[in-house]
Amino acid sequence: MKKIIVALVGMVVAVQVAFARDVITMNSKELPVAAQTFLKQHFVDKQISYIKVENEFLSKRYEVVMTDRTKIEFDGKGNWEEVDCKRGALPLALIPDYIRQLVDAQYPGVTYHKIERDRGELEVELSNRLSLTFDKKGQLIDIDD
C-alpha cells in the first residue's frame, strides 16, 4: 500500500512538472476574453511586447508586458490583478472613485503608477512614492512610503 501511495504522489509531481512550462507569445488571442476586453478598453494605444502564460497546477496566470514596460497581470479567468505603468500614469478609469476623492483631497497633482488587487484589498502607488492600501469597504488601512 505504501508503494502505491508513493508511486501515485510521484506520478502527480511528474505530471505537474511536465505541464508547468511557461509559454511566451505575442498573440493576444492566447488571453482569456475578459483580459482581451480589458486591454482593448484601457490600453488600446499601447503595443504588446510579449505575453507570458504561466501554467500552474490546475490553473493559469497571464502577464502582459507592453513596449513601454507597462506590466499587467491576469488570473486564469482574465481578471486583472495588478497593473504597473512604471514611469507612466495609470488610466484613471481603473481607479475607484473613493480612492480618487481621497487622493485628490490629500495629495493634489499626483498621478497613479500602480494598482493591485489582493484578497479584497486594493493598493495604489502614487507618483509621490506613497503606497495606499484600502480594504473591501473602501477604508484607508495603510500608508507606506
N, C-alpha and C positions, 0 to 999 in steps of 0.2 A: 504494500500500500504506500509506503514511504517513497519507494522508487517511482511510482506512478505520479505522485504529487510533485516530486522534484522534476520529473520529465515534463509535466504539464506547465509548471512555472517556467522551465527553460524554454519551452516552445512559445509561450506568451511573450517572453522577453525577446526572443529571436524575431518573432513577427513584428513586434513593436519597433525594434531597431531597423528591420528591413524596410518598413514603411515610413519611418520617421525622417526621411530625407527632405530637406528644404528644396524648393523649386524657385528659380529666379526667372522672371519673364517680363516682357514689356506689354503684353496683351491684357488690356483692362477687362476683357471678356472672361478672364480667369477669376475675377472677383464676383462675389455674390451680387445679386441685383441691387440690394439696398446700398452696398458700397459704391456701385457704379452710379446710382442716382445721387448719392451724397457728393461724389466728385463732380458730377455734371452741375449740381446746384451751387456748390461753393468754390470750386477750383477749375472752372471751365477755361480760364485764361492761362492755366499752368500746364506744362508738359511733363508727362511721366518719364522719369529716368529709368526706374525699374520697380517691379513688384516682387516681393518675397513672400512665397506661400510656405508657411511653417506647418508641417504635418505633425501634430501631437497625437498622443494616444486618444483615439476616438473623436478628435476634433481638429480643426484647422484655425490658423490665425493668419492675418494678412498684414503686410507692412508695405505701404506705398511711399516711394521717395520721388519727389519732383526734382526737376533740374535745378531749381533754386534752393535745394536742400530741405524743403518743407517735407516733414515726415508725418504720415497718417497711419494709425494702427486700427485694424478692424478685428472684431471677433469672427467666429465661424459663420455667423448669420449675416455679417456685413454691417453690424452696428459699430459706429466709431467708438474707440476707447481713449484715444489720445491724438491730438493734433498739435504739432510743434512746428511753428513757422520760423524758427531760428532767428533770423535777422529781420524778417518781415512782420507784418501785422496779420493777426487772425481776421477772418471775415466776421464782422460784428453780429451776423445772424446766428453764429454759434454760441454767443454769449447770452445767457438768460437775462431778462430784464432786471431781476432783483440784484444781480451782480453788477450790471452796468450802472444802475442807480447808485449803489453804494460806492463804486469806484469813481464815478463822475463827481460825487459829493466829496469824497475823501482825498482823491488823487487826480485832480483835473489835468487833462492833457496827456495822460499816459496812454500807451497802446498795449494791446494784449498780444503776447507772443506764443503762449501755450495754454491748452486746456486739456484736462484729463479727468475721465470718469473712472471711479473705482469704488465698488461696494457702497453705492449710494452717496458717496461724497464726490464733490466737484472741486477741482483745483485749477486756478488760473495763475499764470505767471505774467507779470506786468513789465513794461519797459523800464521801470524804476527799480527792477530786480527784486521786487516783493512777490511772494507767492501767497495767495489767499486760498483757504480751504473752507468750503461750505458743506453743511450737512444736507440730508434729504429734505428738510423743511426750509432750506434757503437761509439758514442762520450761519453767520461767520463763526467758524470754530477755531481757526488757527491763522496766524500771520507769521510767515517765515521770511527772513531777509538773507 
